[in-house]
Amino acid sequence: MIRTQIQLTEGQARELRELAARENVSMAELVRRAVDGLLERKVTTSLNERRQRAMALVGQFRSGQTDISEKHDEYLAEVYGEW
């Protein structure tokens, strides 16, 4: 293994220490796991794959409304209470 040094905020260090204690592993092990997860996502989710996944969702959900393209601002404002 290669030794490296990182800087964490006080809150990050505190929460990481608590999580490590709960899981009975070192803080370094949790950091390695997080890095592995980040690298796995980056490698396995290419831009093309993300586009394909997004396109596969098109048309999968229905709102029951027929005028969404005309009144989308009004519907959003209604949901967020800003109209």
N, C-alpha and C positions, 0 to 999 in steps of 0.2 A: 504494500500500500504506500501511497505517497502522502506525506504529511503536508497539510495546508492550513492556513489560518484564515478565518472569516470574522467579520464583525457583525454582531446582532444588536438590535435595540434591547434595552433592559426587559421590555415586555416579551419580546421574542425569546430571549434567553430563559426567562422565568417560566414561560409556558412550555418551552421545549424541555426544560429540566423536569417539570412536573409530569409531562407526558412520558418522558423516558423512565421516570420512577414508576409510573402506573404500569407501563408495559415491560418493566424490568429489563430494559436495554440501555445502552449508552446514548448520549446525545449524538455522538458521532454516527452511530448506527441509524438513528432517525434521519440525520442529514443525508447519509448515503442512500437511504430508501427514497427520500424526496428527490434527490438528484436522479436516481434510476427512473423514477416515475416521469420526471420532466423529460429526460432523454428518450424514454420509450415513446412518449406522446409525440415528440418532435419527429422521430424517425418514422413512426407508423402512420402519422396523419399528414400526408402531403397535401399541398394546396389542391391538387386535382381530386384527391380522395374526399376532401372536405366539400368541394363543389358537388361531387357526385352524391354525397350523403344529403346535402341540402336540396338538390334537385329531386331526390327520391321522395322528399316530404311534400313537394308541391302537389296541391290538390288532395292531400290526405285528410284534411280537416275542413269542416263546414260550419259556418256560423249561423246559417239559416237566413241571413240577410242577403238581399239581392242588389243593394246599392252601396256596397262597401267602397268601391272605387270613387264614387261621387261624394260620399259623406264620411270618409275615413277620419277627417279632422274632428268632426262632431262626435263620432263614436269614441275616439280617443279622449276627447275632452270630457265626455260623459263618464268614462271609466275613471279618469284622474280627477274629476270634479273641478275642472277649470274652464268651463264654457259659460 
